[in-house]
Amino acid sequence: METDTRCKEIFTSEPIIAYSKDKSIGDKGQDRGSLKALIDESKGLLESHTQNYTKQILDGLCFLHEKGYIHRDLKAANILLDIDKKNIKLADFGVSRFRNTISSGQVKTFTGTIYWMSPEMITKEGYGTKTDIWSLACVILEMFTTRTPWSELESQAAIFKIGNGAEFDYRLPEKVSETCRRFLDQCFQRDPVKRPSAKVLVNYAWIEHVSNTRL
């Protein structure tokens, strides 16, 4: 009961959406579908829009991680849009985990959605909040290309590729900036120790000048 109460208190705060034991519930006006629906409708987003959404996602992850939580199922389908499709909120905390309940600070549970899972989650070596950063990079690829790494493979083949360190060449539209490519390279570091935290990434050149004001 104490954990449920803590979840409700945290997930009703900005910029995370409201929470109930069984599902996530959007605010009034936060009912215009998911980021994935917009991506599919648009067949990919412009870099300026991707920057704005990425900054908002990172703001949400900073908030979540500072409170001791790992989302563990971050993907475009779990990000909600407001009525004007300008502001987003993170959704679906059904598999999120409170790190402070783990004595080592590392979680080993295999959960989430395969194509967005980090290598350390696949191998069950133990993971923390930086597993969400790998998933964020997958969401950025979704925004640009409508696809994620290894999405052309069956799930078991994708698990093998991600878990065994297979290199992948994620292809971005030609006009995507070099600063964005460097940002993604950092998020896709296979070693979570080398992968930047959300708090560090918000100051990266690609998004540091994006306004903190929700549109």
Secondary structure, DSSP 8 states (H G I E B T S, - for coil): -HHHHHHHHHHTSTTB-EE-SS-EE--TT--S-BHHHHHHHHTS--HHHHHHHHHHHHHHHHHHHHTTEE-----GGGEEE-TTSS-EEE---TT-EEGGGSTTS-B----S-GGG--HHHHHTS-B-TTHHHHHHHHHHHHHHHS--TTTTS-HHHHHHHHHTT--------TTS-HHHHHHHHHHT-SSTTTS--HHHHTTSTTTTTS-SS--
